[in-house]
Amino acid sequence: MTDVRFSLGGARATRMTLGRWLLFIILGLFVFYFLTPLYVMIITSLKTLDDIRLGGLMNPPSQITFEPWIKAWNGACVGIQCEGLRGYFWNSVKIAVPAVFISTLLGAINGYVLTKWRFCGANVIFALMLFGCFIPFQVVLMPMARMLGLLGLAGSISGLVLVHVVYGIGFTTLFFRNYYVTIPDELVKAATIDGAGFFTIFWRIILPLSIPIIVVTVIWQFTQIWNDFLFGVSFSAGGGQPITVALNNIVNSSTGVKEYNLDMASAIIAGLPTLLVYVFAGRYFIRGLTAGSVKG
Amino acid sequence: MASLEIRNLVKRFGETEVLKDINFAIDDGEFLVLVGPSGCGKSTLLNIIAGLETETRGEVLIDEQSVNDVHPKDRDIAMVFQSYALYPNMTVRNNITFGMRVRKTPKEQVEQALSRVAELLQISPLLDRKPSQLSGGQRQRVAMGRALVRDPKIFLFDEPLSNLDAKLRVEMRTEIKKLHQRLGTTIVYVTHDQIEAITLATRIAVMKDGIVQQFDTPQVIYDQPANSFVASFMGSPAMNLIPARLLDSEGHLCAEITLEGGEVLSLKLHLPEEQLRAHAGSLVVLGLRPEAFGDQDHAIGDRQAIRQFTSRVDMTEPTGPDMLAMINIGGVEVTTRLHATADIRPDSVGAFSVDMSKAVFFDAENGNRI
């Protein structure tokens, strides 16, 4: 934000004109619009069921309770199993972490090869990979299921990791390729003459320069994979499901009273990791997206 | 320390031939400058010598050994790049020693080489900085340090000074020359700056359109350019190229120039005439360096060779040590380099002299020197 203000420049920018007031009012409305649902989710998750039934939607809880959170974590019923989200949360971690790591690393190597070790047909390969980014999830479901079956990975966590890696490579390659285009080829030439080979150059020169784009890719991939529902619901079974699928099952298992506080707590737990990633790495995200376009 | 030879070298990118049958050889310890306008193939040639690009045909020989199939890292060369290509993530120390560390050179040896180079280039205080914390001139030094540290057979410089400001460029040029004198290593240096070429080289290859136009010592290239391209490219201000006709008058060859208004300026030659005689009567291009001219009072050179003439002066440019006067001869703007105190005023008629022993002639059709 400070950057924006400085770029407008001088005292004029800090004076409160009518236009600026209007700007702040509109921004305030947007903030309100986006934060209200979160507010409702948080207060509802801290209310007792009676409180929810008797009080208004926007009212703060008359008595704060963490019971729904505890239940969501280790007692909520997913289908017939009543062990909470705990296990599914770790499933998602076990899927997301390796899938993010592998797809990012492969994207980096692909980008490196496509820009610094250009070969005949590199452009065609890159175009095909780009094309892969635009294939809708639904189209690949059947072939993917068949492939996982053949590999003996159907219904397993490693199967889901593979699916996410394959689907993510298109994006990660695109990110890294576009970033590496801005790194001068002379660096690679210099290192070649210095005696470094393909991987030495990659590990010791290219990768250390890639921090901004690694952050971007990791955030992007982590969000995609953590929030994925379709692949999760299609290619996993029983105790191996990711948290998104479990959340759906909690919210949709209707036995008697609808436990809104439990649903809200579960939803927040499911969304928390991606939220945290943005909070901690968001700065780098913006910086990485614009890197390369501006020198220095 | 090594000799370098290029034999019948051809390079094609698809259909376009960027290097057409390049041939030359330099001895151990020579300073070869490849000079030419952009797109002439000089950088490609350097990259092929380095092994960073592969030749389509022909051979590169270092120390009389063909290195066509030798990987760049095993050619024992070092290269300084136009953009310096310093590794941004490493300190100056690590930049310089990267090559040695990759090659697993013993630690003491690396340290020794580093301190030798740091002292030579006076960059010891900079060793722990990152490239982003250095000025242009300092980066340039570090880039040279990285090349020097390995003590290679041949140094390759790819337009190393083109990113520096004018003053620093002259300083670094002197330093590179000193370095060459001290180390005596063979150097191949690419530039588009003909002044750099003449000041640094022991031998120059002037290139255009993938062809070596002339390969010789700086003095020969300056005094006896092989064709009108070399003549106009090398030297600043450029050599004046004036359309003329060679005529035989009373047993002496004259260059006749038709001035505007139909008058004819006839300049008697003062050169060995054997080769020129064959062209008597035909159209030629007369090449005269600006310094071949003088004003009436400060005629320089052999009295026998001096010819006098008058001309209207279009413009004068005092440069300090001397003065450039632009005159029009035969429809061509001619630059003359005169004494700073010459009595020449713009928009008036001045009396000039020209040393015809310095004249060179080119074929009017193909531009080759006669």
Boltz contact constraints between the chains, C-beta under 6 A:
constraints:
  - contact:
      token1: [A, 184]
      token2: [B, 83]
      max_distance: 6.0
  - contact:
      token1: [A, 186]
      token2: [B, 81]
      max_distance: 6.0
  - contact:
      token1: [A, 186]
      token2: [B, 83]
      max_distance: 6.0
  - contact:
      token1: [A, 186]
      token2: [B, 85]
      max_distance: 6.0
  - contact:
      token1: [A, 187]
      token2: [B, 85]
      max_distance: 6.0
  - contact:
      token1: [A, 189]
      token2: [B, 52]
      max_distance: 6.0
  - contact:
      token1: [A, 190]
      token2: [B, 85]
      max_distance: 6.0
  - contact:
      token1: [A, 192]
      token2: [B, 72]
      max_distance: 6.0
  - contact:
      token1: [A, 193]
      token2: [B, 72]
      max_distance: 6.0
  - contact:
      token1: [A, 193]
      token2: [B, 79]
      max_distance: 6.0
  - contact:
      token1: [A, 194]
      token2: [B, 98]
      max_distance: 6.0
  - contact:
      token1: [A, 194]
      token2: [B, 99]
      max_distance: 6.0
  - contact:
      token1: [A, 194]
      token2: [B, 102]
      max_distance: 6.0
  - contact:
      token1: [A, 195]
      token2: [B, 73]
      max_distance: 6.0
  - contact:
      token1: [A, 195]
      token2: [B, 99]
      max_distance: 6.0
  - contact:
      token1: [A, 195]
      token2: [B, 102]
      max_distance: 6.0
  - contact:
      token1: [A, 195]
      token2: [B, 103]
      max_distance: 6.0
  - contact:
      token1: [A, 196]
      token2: [B, 102]
      max_distance: 6.0
  - contact:
      token1: [A, 205]
      token2: [B, 87]
      max_distance: 6.0
  - contact:
      token1: [A, 208]
      token2: [B, 89]
      max_distance: 6.0
  - contact:
      token1: [A, 209]
      token2: [B, 89]
      max_distance: 6.0
